[in-house]
C-alpha cells in the first residue's frame, strides 16, 4: 500500500514539475538572489563592461549552458579547422538529440 502511495506522490510531483517548467518556459524569466558581496562584485563587473548586471548574468548562464550541452558559439567555431568543426557539429547534434529524447520521454511519462 505504501508503494502505491509513493508512486502516486511521485507521479503528482512529476506532473507539478512539468507544469512549473511550462510556466517558466513561457515567461522566459528566472529569478535568483545574491548576497551583498556577490551582488557588489556582479555590479562592479557589469560597470566595467558597460552593461547591465542582468545582461551579464544572462550571458554567463548561456555560455555555461552551451558548454554543458557541448554547443559551441560561432566565434569559437570560426577559429577551428574544418575537421574540428565537423566533430563539434556532431557533438552538438548528439547533445541536442539527447535533450530532445529526454523531453519526449518526460512528456510521455506525464501523459
LINLIN-V136575 format. One record per pair of residues at least 24 apart in sequence whose C-alpha atoms are under 10 Angstrom apart, sorted by the first residue. I is the first residue (numbers start at 1). J is the second residue. D is the distance in Angstrom with one decimal. If there is no record, write none. Layout:
i: {I,I}
j: {J,J}
d: {D,D}
//
This chain:
i: {11,11,12,14,14,14,15,15,15,15,15,16,17,18,18,18,19,30,66,66,68,69,69,69,69,69,69,70,70,70,71,71}
j: {109,110,110,106,109,110,106,107,109,110,111,110,110,106,107,110,110,58,92,95,95,93,94,95,96,98,99,94,95,96,95,96}
d: {8.8,7.8,9.2,8.7,8.7,7.1,9.6,9.4,9.0,5.9,8.8,9.6,9.9,8.2,8.1,7.7,9.7,9.7,9.3,9.9,9.2,9.9,9.2,5.7,7.6,9.4,8.6,8.8,6.4,8.9,7.7,8.6}
//
